[in-house]
Amino acid sequence: MKPRRLLRLLERELGYRQVSIEGSHRKLVCPGRPTLIISFHDREEVSSVAVRAILIKQAGLSLDAAKEVVRHA
């Protein structure tokens, strides 16, 4: 998955919004959810393992909820 698609997914599907950029890292916040800091390298693919870690471990979604979010994006 491209980083832009992941960022769109987090913003549109989960309600995150980008609040700052420092180098290649982007900070995203959402009321009621943990703050995320993701590395954003536009030319590289984000691996499925990293997408899963961001959605499940960092954003706190269940596996089923994460699959549903990715399916709708």
MARBA-3410 file (N, C-alpha, C, O; in Angstrom, 1 decimal):
73
0.8,-1.2,0.0,0.0,0.0,0.0,0.9,1.2,0.0,1.9,1.3,0.7 ~ 0.5,2.2,-0.8,1.3,3.5,-0.9,1.0,4.3,0.4,-0.1,4.2,0.9 ~ 2.0,5.0,0.9,1.7,5.9,2.1,0.6,6.8,1.9,-0.1,7.1,2.9 ~ 0.4,7.4,0.7,-0.8,8.3,0.5,-2.1,7.6,0.8,-3.0,8.2,1.3 ~ -2.2,6.4,0.3,-3.4,5.6,0.5,-3.7,5.3,2.0,-4.8,5.4,2.4
-2.6,5.0,2.7,-2.7,4.7,4.1,-3.1,6.0,4.9,-4.0,5.9,5.7 ~ -2.6,7.1,4.5,-2.9,8.4,5.1,-4.4,8.7,4.9,-5.1,9.1,5.8 ~ -4.8,8.5,3.6,-6.3,8.8,3.3,-7.2,7.8,4.1,-8.2,8.2,4.6 ~ -6.8,6.6,4.2,-7.5,5.6,4.9,-7.7,6.0,6.4,-8.8,6.0,6.9 ~ -6.6,6.4,7.0,-6.6,6.9,8.4,-7.5,8.1,8.6,-8.2,8.3,9.5
-7.4,9.0,7.6,-8.2,10.3,7.7,-9.7,10.0,7.4,-10.6,10.5,8.2 ~ -10.0,9.4,6.3,-11.4,9.2,5.9,-12.2,8.1,6.7,-13.3,8.4,7.1 ~ -11.5,7.0,6.9,-12.2,5.9,7.5,-12.2,5.9,9.1,-13.2,5.5,9.7 ~ -11.1,6.5,9.6,-11.0,6.5,11.1,-11.1,7.8,11.7,-11.2,7.9,13.0 ~ -11.1,8.9,10.9,-11.3,10.2,11.5,-10.0,10.9,12.0,-10.1,11.9,12.7
-8.9,10.4,11.6,-7.6,11.0,12.0,-7.4,12.3,11.2,-7.9,12.4,10.1 ~ -6.6,13.2,11.8,-6.2,14.4,11.0,-4.8,14.7,11.3,-4.3,14.5,12.4 ~ -4.1,15.1,10.3,-2.6,15.4,10.4,-2.4,16.7,11.1,-3.0,17.7,10.7 ~ -1.6,16.7,12.1,-1.4,17.9,12.9,0.1,18.5,12.7,0.3,19.7,12.9 ~ 1.0,17.6,12.4,2.4,18.1,12.1,3.2,17.1,11.3,2.9,16.0,11.2
4.2,17.7,10.7,5.2,17.0,9.9,6.6,17.3,10.4,6.9,18.5,10.5 ~ 7.4,16.3,10.7,8.7,16.6,11.1,9.6,15.6,10.3,9.7,14.4,10.6 ~ 10.3,16.1,9.2,11.0,15.3,8.4,10.1,14.4,7.6,9.2,14.8,6.9 ~ 10.3,13.1,7.7,9.5,12.1,7.0,8.4,11.5,7.9,7.7,10.6,7.5 ~ 8.2,12.1,9.1,7.2,11.6,10.0,6.0,12.5,10.1,6.2,13.7,10.2
4.8,11.9,10.2,3.6,12.7,10.2,2.9,12.3,11.5,2.7,11.1,11.8 ~ 2.4,13.3,12.2,1.7,13.0,13.4,0.2,13.2,13.2,-0.2,14.2,12.6 ~ -0.6,12.2,13.6,-2.0,12.2,13.3,-2.7,12.0,14.7,-2.3,11.3,15.5 ~ -3.8,12.8,14.8,-4.6,12.7,16.1,-6.1,12.5,15.7,-6.5,12.9,14.6 ~ -6.8,11.9,16.6,-8.2,11.6,16.5,-8.8,11.5,17.9,-8.3,10.8,18.8
-9.9,12.3,18.2,-10.5,12.2,19.5,-10.9,10.8,19.8,-11.6,10.1,19.0 ~ -10.5,10.3,21.0,-10.9,9.0,21.4,-10.0,7.9,20.9,-10.3,6.7,21.2 ~ -9.0,8.2,20.2,-8.0,7.2,19.7,-6.6,7.6,20.0,-6.4,8.8,20.2 ~ -5.7,6.7,20.1,-4.3,7.0,20.3,-3.7,7.9,19.2,-4.1,7.8,18.0 ~ -2.8,8.7,19.5,-2.0,9.5,18.6,-1.1,8.6,17.8,-0.5,7.7,18.3
-1.0,8.8,16.5,-0.2,8.0,15.6,0.9,8.9,15.0,0.8,10.1,14.7 ~ 2.1,8.3,14.9,3.2,8.9,14.2,3.6,7.9,13.2,4.1,6.8,13.5 ~ 3.5,8.2,11.9,3.8,7.3,10.8,5.0,7.9,10.0,5.1,9.1,9.8 ~ 5.8,7.0,9.5,6.9,7.3,8.6,6.3,7.4,7.2,5.6,6.5,6.8 ~ 6.6,8.5,6.5,5.9,8.7,5.2,7.0,8.9,4.1,7.6,9.9,4.0
7.3,7.8,3.4,8.2,7.8,2.3,7.4,7.5,1.0,7.0,6.4,0.8 ~ 7.1,8.5,0.2,6.1,8.4,-0.9,6.5,7.4,-1.9,5.6,6.9,-2.5 ~ 7.7,7.2,-2.1,8.1,6.3,-3.2,8.2,4.8,-2.8,8.3,3.9,-3.6 ~ 8.1,4.5,-1.5,8.1,3.2,-1.0,6.7,2.7,-0.6,5.9,3.4,-0.2 ~ 6.6,1.4,-0.7,5.3,0.7,-0.3,5.4,0.5,1.2,6.4,0.2,1.7
4.2,0.6,1.8,4.1,0.2,3.2,3.7,-1.2,3.2,2.7,-1.6,2.6 ~ 4.5,-2.1,3.9,4.2,-3.5,3.8,2.9,-3.8,4.6,2.4,-3.0,5.4 ~ 2.3,-4.9,4.2,1.1,-5.4,4.9,1.3,-5.6,6.4,0.3,-5.4,7.2 ~ 2.4,-6.0,6.8,2.8,-6.2,8.2,2.7,-4.8,8.9,2.2,-4.7,10.0 ~ 3.3,-3.8,8.2,3.3,-2.4,8.8,1.9,-1.9,8.9,1.5,-1.2,9.9
1.1,-2.1,7.9,-0.3,-1.6,7.9,-1.1,-2.2,9.0,-1.8,-1.6,9.7 ~ -0.9,-3.5,9.1,-1.6,-4.3,10.2,-1.1,-3.7,11.6,-2.0,-3.5,12.5 ~ 0.2,-3.5,11.8,0.7,-3.0,13.0,0.1,-1.6,13.3,-0.3,-1.3,14.5 ~ 0.0,-0.8,12.3,-0.5,0.6,12.5,-2.0,0.5,12.9,-2.4,1.2,13.9 ~ -2.8,-0.3,12.2,-4.2,-0.3,12.5,-4.5,-1.1,13.8,-5.4,-0.7,14.5
-3.8,-2.2,14.0,-4.2,-3.0,15.2,-3.5,-2.5,16.5,-4.1,-2.3,17.5 ~ -2.1,-2.5,16.4,-1.4,-2.2,17.6,-1.4,-0.7,18.0,-1.6,-0.3,19.1 ~ -1.3,0.2,17.0,-1.2,1.6,17.3,-2.6,2.3,17.4,-2.8,3.0,18.3 ~ -3.5,2.0,16.4,-4.8,2.6,16.4,-5.8,1.9,17.3,-6.9,2.4,17.6 ~ -5.5,0.7,17.7,-6.3,-0.1,18.6,-7.5,-0.8,18.0,-8.5,-1.1,18.7
-7.5,-1.0,16.7,-8.6,-1.8,16.1,-8.5,-3.3,16.3,-7.4,-3.8,16.5 ~ -9.6,-3.9,16.2,-9.5,-5.4,16.2,-9.1,-5.9,14.8,-9.1,-5.1,13.9 ~ -8.7,-7.1,14.7,-8.3,-7.7,13.4,-9.5,-7.5,12.4,-9.3,-7.1,11.3 ~ -10.7,-7.9,12.8,-11.8,-7.8,11.9,-12.1,-6.4,11.5,-12.4,-6.1,10.3 ~ -12.0,-5.4,12.4,-12.3,-4.0,12.1,-11.2,-3.5,11.2,-11.5,-2.7,10.3
-10.0,-3.9,11.4,-8.9,-3.5,10.5,-9.1,-4.0,9.1,-8.9,-3.2,8.1 ~ -9.5,-5.2,9.0,-9.8,-5.8,7.6,-10.9,-5.1,6.9,-10.9,-4.8,5.7 ~ -11.9,-4.7,7.7,-13.1,-4.0,7.1,-12.7,-2.6,6.7,-13.1,-2.2,5.6 ~ -11.9,-1.9,7.4,-11.4,-0.6,7.1,-10.6,-0.6,5.8,-10.8,0.2,4.9 ~ -9.7,-1.6,5.6,-8.9,-1.7,4.4,-9.7,-2.1,3.2,-9.5,-1.6,2.1
-10.7,-2.9,3.5,-11.6,-3.4,2.4,-12.4,-2.2,1.8,-12.6,-2.1,0.6 ~ -12.8,-1.3,2.7,-13.6,-0.1,2.2,-12.7,1.0,1.6,-13.3,1.8,0.9 ~ -11.5,1.0,1.9,-10.6,2.0,1.4,-10.2,1.8,-0.1,-9.5,2.7,-0.7
END
